[in-house]
């Protein structure tokens, strides 16, 4: 079973839970070892490695909600964040240490003689993304739609991985991301979206940071509930599809 209240820092020894929490790795294996949307099996070993006729994929854990709690620059972000009431950012950070705030991406792919930059690195470093998963998910949506995005080049070495889910809806359903997508298949952004032309950081004002924080925490809570339900279905052998209907975020989250 999966404890969605478990703090993945607990068994990380003060290091990055993505690479050092055995519990987080075990949860990833349990959650993502399941049939693909077309019914083909997709099983992971304890190292989060898959090998079959589909191909060979090494998956790596990554946190998908970020508080910017430890950032000291830019000053406008620090000012917006520090304007929050005492304890709110800490609660946000703690929520981001539960399994609902984590996913996996493919890694360890060679392009010629060089290792490709991981998706984790690319969305963390890109100035138009700035560690925001809602913006990354929009890039993934555009990949499936055949449209350009700030991460188009970063995704190229990993196209085979995205193809196994069939389409954007299949990808969203497999990784239990329905609460970040509308009924029409559009991404629900954590702040107003300016088509990648504006500042990706939620730093325009304290209100913008608060909106970003509230929507992020609502997403984590909803995804934790969805993950717990998925784990129960797997444990009980339920035949209910994991491709659930689209869920909704709080009003105004679109």
Buried (B, 14 or more C-beta within 10 A) or exposed (E): EBEBEBBBBEBBEEEEBBEBBEBBBEBBBBBBBBEBBEEEEBEBEEEBBBEEEBEEBBBBBBBBBBBBEEBEEEEBBBEBBEEBEEEBBEEBBBBBBBBBBBBBBBBEBEEEEEEBBBBBBBBBEBEBBBBBBBBBBBBBBBBBEEEEBBBEEBBEBBEEBBBBBBBBBBBBBBBBBBBBBBEEBEBBBBBEBEEBEEBBBBBBEBEBBBBBBBBBBBBBBBBBBBBBBBBEBBEEEEEEEBEBEBBBBEEEBB
